[in-house]
Amino acid sequence: MKRKTKTYAGIPEKYGRLKDAAIALIPAPFDGTSTWGKGADLGPEAFLEASENMELYDIKTETEVYKKGIYLAPAIKEKVDPAKMVEEVFTATKKYLELGKFTTIFGGEHSISIGTIRAFAEKYENLTVVQLDAHTDLRPDYHGTPYNHACALFESSQKHNLIQVGIRSMDVEEVQYLNRDQTYFAHEIWENDKWMKKAVNQMTENVFITIDLDVFESSLMPSTGTPEPGGMPWYQVMTFIEKIIKKKNVVGFDIVELAAKDTNRAPDFLAAKLYYRMLSEIFAKKDKKK
């Protein structure tokens, strides 16, 4: 099914114009390096369609964040070459950051984050990257390229303050690149939320959040390329994100790895709700500071 409108979530055109929008949303439908389940290239369209069927009043913040303006940018065009895709994502992200937009990206597979993080790191010094993910994604290269989805956070591990949350799968090769004190394995955090304060305290002021949807329990989010059992529940993920937003300056975020399936639309809606809730929390905080 295709979307009915050309604006994010079907919002009125006056809230979707680039000139007036506070927020930019870049779809990145790339699925060129996935190694098992395919369909991440269908993720942005499924997310946008689900967003059209979502209530736009956020109960917790009592706001309608879409009225800040959300510009739906042209989608990333590269479908084959991961190096070219990363460069295109970097260029697009940098463009909207330079325009002063709160820039967000929806993938596509996790390799897109290499380009997004490069752009944010160019703008914000001493950047913390918070990764919510089932997998560490710390391989220096995989299947002949450093731009594989399995390499999505290697560059961040070398250049930025990387904090990894929800991890429950990795290759032995990646152990040498792991910062154990800043890695929160799923089996260690599922019983309580006490670890969250430590994680937030490890962050610098400016934070970029990258969310691989397979961080969620696979019964909630089966529509990913490599679903793993033992993931995080919805409210635990949201509680952690809300704590980051409250204490730090979240400068942007991306959401990746929605491998959409027509037989189950609930994961699409989860992704849509996650995106909108994050914006609602971020801009509610900005309004309180005014």
C-alpha positions in Angstrom: 0.0 0.0 0.0 1.3 3.5 -0.9 0.9 6.6 1.2 -1.9 8.9 0.5 0.0 12.2 0.8 3.5 13.6 0.2 4.1 15.1 3.6 5.3 13.3 6.7 2.3 11.6 8.5 0.0 13.4 6.1 0.4 16.7 8.0 -0.9 19.9 6.4 1.5 21.3 3.8 2.1 24.4 5.8 3.9 22.2 8.4 5.8 20.3 5.8 7.6 23.2 4.0 11.4 23.2 4.2 11.5 27.0 4.8 9.5 26.9 8.0 10.2 23.4 9.3 12.3 22.9 12.5 12.8 19.3 11.7 14.1 17.5 8.6 13.5 13.8 7.9 15.7 12.0 5.4 14.5 8.6 4.2 17.4 6.3 3.3 16.0 3.1 1.7 19.3 1.2 1.2 19.6 -2.5 1.7 22.7 -3.3 -0.3 24.8 -5.2 2.3 22.3 -7.1 4.4 23.4 -10.7 4.9 20.2 -12.5 5.8 16.7 -11.1 5.9 16.0 -8.5 3.2 13.5 -5.7 3.2 15.2 -2.8 4.9 14.9 -0.8 1.7 11.1 -1.0 2.2 11.4 0.3 5.8 11.1 4.1 5.1 7.9 3.7 3.0 6.3 1.4 5.6 7.3 3.8 8.4 5.8 6.8 6.5 2.6 4.9 5.7 2.2 3.9 9.4 2.9 7.5 10.4 -0.1 8.6 8.4 -2.4 6.4 10.5 -1.0 7.6 13.9 -2.6 10.0 16.3 -0.5 13.2 16.3 -1.2 14.3 19.9 1.5 13.0 22.2 -0.2 12.1 25.6 2.9 12.2 27.8 4.2 15.6 26.7 0.7 17.0 25.9 2.1 18.3 22.6 1.6 18.1 18.8 5.3 18.3 17.7 4.4 18.2 14.0 3.4 21.8 14.4 7.1 22.7 14.7 7.2 21.6 11.1 8.6 18.4 9.7 10.1 18.5 6.3 10.2 15.2 4.4 13.4 15.4 2.4 14.0 13.5 -0.9 15.0 9.9 -0.3 18.6 8.8 -0.7 18.9 7.4 -4.3 21.9 5.1 -4.2 20.7 1.5 -4.1 23.8 -0.6 -4.9 27.2 0.8 -3.9 27.6 1.2 -0.1 30.5 3.7 -0.3 28.5 5.9 -2.6 25.4 5.6 -0.3 27.4 6.6 2.7 28.7 9.7 0.9 25.2 10.6 -0.3 23.8 10.2 3.3 26.7 12.4 4.6 26.0 15.1 2.1 22.3 15.2 2.7 22.6 15.1 6.5 25.2 17.9 6.3 22.9 20.0 4.1 20.0 20.1 6.6 22.3 20.6 9.6 23.8 23.6 7.8 20.2 24.9 7.3 19.7 24.7 11.0 17.2 21.8 11.0 16.9 19.2 13.7 18.0 16.4 11.3 16.7 12.8 11.5 17.2 9.8 9.2 15.1 6.7 8.7 16.8 3.7 7.1 17.4 1.4 5.5 20.0 -0.9 6.9 22.5 0.2 9.6 25.3 1.1 7.3 23.6 4.4 6.6 24.6 5.5 10.1 28.2 5.8 9.0 27.3 8.8 6.9 24.9 10.3 9.4 27.4 10.1 12.2 30.2 11.6 10.1 28.0 14.7 9.4 27.0 15.2 13.0 30.6 14.7 14.2 31.7 17.4 11.8 29.3 19.8 13.4 29.5 18.8 17.0 32.9 18.3 18.7 33.3 15.6 21.4 30.2 13.8 20.2 28.7 10.8 22.1 27.1 8.1 20.0 24.5 6.1 21.8 23.7 2.8 19.9 20.7 0.8 20.8 21.1 -2.5 19.0 21.1 -6.3 19.3 24.5 -6.4 17.6 27.8 -4.6 18.2 28.4 -3.8 14.5 32.1 -3.3 15.3 33.8 -5.2 12.4 36.4 -3.0 10.6 35.2 -4.5 7.3 32.9 -7.3 6.2 32.3 -9.0 2.8 35.0 -6.7 1.3 33.8 -3.3 2.5 34.0 -1.1 5.6 30.5 0.1 4.7 28.7 -3.1 5.5 25.9 -3.0 8.1 28.1 -5.2 10.3 30.6 -2.3 10.4 28.1 0.5 11.2 29.7 1.5 14.5 33.3 0.6 14.0 34.3 4.2 13.0 32.4 5.6 16.0 34.3 3.2 18.3 37.6 4.7 17.0 36.6 8.3 16.8 33.8 9.1 19.2 32.5 8.3 22.7 30.4 5.2 21.9 27.9 3.7 24.3 26.3 0.4 23.3 23.0 -0.8 24.8 20.9 -3.9 24.3 23.7 -6.0 22.8 23.2 -9.7 22.7 25.1 -10.9 19.6 28.6 -10.4 18.4 31.5 -12.0 16.6 34.8 -12.9 18.5 36.6 -10.5 16.1 34.7 -7.6 17.6 35.8 -8.2 21.2 39.0 -6.3 20.8 37.1 -3.2 19.8 34.6 -3.4 22.6 34.6 -0.8 25.4 33.3 -3.2 28.1 32.6 -0.5 30.6 30.3 1.3 28.1 28.6 -1.8 26.8 25.3 -2.8 28.3 24.5 -6.3 27.3 20.8 -7.3 27.2 21.2 -10.1 29.7 22.7 -7.7 32.3 20.0 -5.0 32.1 16.7 -6.7 31.7 15.8 -7.0 35.4 16.1 -3.3 36.3 16.9 0.3 35.1 19.7 1.1 37.6 22.3 0.9 34.8 20.7 3.9 33.0 22.2 6.5 35.4 25.7 5.2 34.8 25.3 5.2 31.1 24.0 8.7 31.0 26.9 9.9 33.1 29.3 8.4 30.6 27.9 10.7 27.9 29.3 14.0 26.8 26.9 17.0 26.4 26.1 16.4 22.7 24.5 13.1 21.9 23.5 11.4 18.7 21.3 8.3 19.1 21.2 5.5 16.5 18.5 2.9 17.0 18.6 -0.5 15.2 15.1 -1.7 15.7 16.3 -5.2 16.5 17.2 -3.8 19.9 13.6 -4.5 20.8 12.4 -8.0 21.8 11.8 -9.9 18.6 8.2 -10.6 19.5 7.6 -6.8 19.4 9.9 -6.3 16.4 10.1 -9.4 14.1 10.5 -7.2 11.0 14.3 -6.9 11.0 17.0 -8.5 9.0 18.5 -10.5 11.9 16.0 -10.6 14.9 17.6 -11.8 18.1 15.7 -13.2 21.2 16.1 -11.5 24.5 15.6 -7.9 23.5 14.4 -4.8 25.3 10.7 -4.0 25.9 9.2 -0.8 24.7 9.0 1.1 28.0 12.6 0.3 29.0 13.8 1.7 25.7 11.7 4.8 26.0 12.6 5.3 29.7 16.3 5.3 28.7 15.8 7.6 25.8 13.8 10.0 27.9 16.6 10.1 30.5 19.2 10.9 27.8 16.9 13.7 26.5 16.4 15.1 30.0 20.1 15.2 30.9 21.9 15.8 27.6 21.6 17.7 24.3 20.3 15.2 21.8 21.5 16.7 18.5 19.8 14.2 16.2 19.0 10.5 15.7 18.5 7.8 13.1 16.3 4.7 13.1 17.2 1.7 11.0 16.6 -1.9 10.0 12.8 -2.0 9.6 12.5 -4.9 7.1 8.8 -4.3 6.5 6.4 -7.3 5.9 2.8 -6.9 4.6 1.7 -9.8 6.8 2.5 -7.9 10.1 2.0 -4.1 10.2 2.5 -3.7 14.0 6.3 -3.3 13.7 5.8 -0.5 11.2 3.6 1.3 13.7 6.1 0.8 16.5 8.8 2.5 14.4 6.4 5.3 13.6 5.5 5.8 17.3 9.2 5.6 18.3 10.1 8.4 15.9 7.3 10.7 16.9 7.7 10.1 20.7 11.4 11.0 20.4 10.6 14.2 18.6 7.9 15.0 21.2 10.3 14.6 24.1 13.1 16.5 22.5 11.0 19.5 21.5 9.0 19.6 24.8 12.4 20.0 26.5 13.4 22.8 24.1 10.1 24.6 24.8 10.6 24.4 28.5 14.0 26.2 28.1 12.5 29.2 26.4 
